[in-house]
Amino acid sequence: MDFSDLDVTIEALGPARVVDGLRPFLTEARLASIDRVLTARMSGMHVAVERPEDPYNAAAVVRTAEALGVLNVHVVGAPDGTLHARKTTQGSFNWLHTAHHADFASFLSVLQPAGVRLFGAFMGAQYALEELPVDQPFCLLFGNEGTGLSNEALAACELGFRVPMVGMSESLNLSVCASISMYVTSQARRQFLGTQGDLADDALLRERARYYARSVDRRLLEGLR
């Protein structure tokens, strides 16, 4: 995953110390906003884009993912910083986890040990979007706008899915397809869980520390050393 020097500082200090030390500097409204957002964060959902033709399409996925509570966004085979385009993401990358992978093997090395199922989007896939199983952690994978998913990616996907369309158009823009897919599966995942989010206690504390640190002057965090 991509970690800033701020995240490194949080890990060095310990999330609990950061939360306790920075809480007095946040307004009640800000604390309530952070709690509301974290309650709906889903670490069991990932979305990934492989070899995007237009990096801004991948960056647009970040903004939608953050708005829908999806915590993890990946890009494979794209320039470093693709997911951090400030104009397109509007800074939303600061509030979730992004990862830039040089190749597909490095991407799989992150997902597989965590038990994340890989679902690939392509035309003619067996499963419709709403038929995807959401009872376990999963990643929605989208390919290049022109050529789709690579053979390596297709071979690695456990299931393939399609977004059903009934119009004359035969395809959707990458970021639009990802947005629809994230919305449908995030709603299904929440219904299955019976909760808005799925962060365990330790993960919730770590995310709260990150959100607090990003809500105050950096010098306040440094002052906790």
DAVEN-V212459 format. One record per helix or strand of 3 or more residues. SS is the DSSP state (~ for helix, > for strand). FROM is the first residue (numbers start at 1). TO is the last residue. If there is no record, write none. Layout:
ss: <SS/SS>
from: <FROM/FROM>
to: <TO/TO>
This chain:
ss: <~/~/~/>/~/>/~/~/~/>/~/>/~/>/~/>/~/~/~>
from: <5/15/28/42/55/70/82/86/92/97/104/117/129/138/151/159/174/201/218>
to: <13/25/39/50/68/76/84/89/95/101/114/121/131/142/156/162/193/213/222>
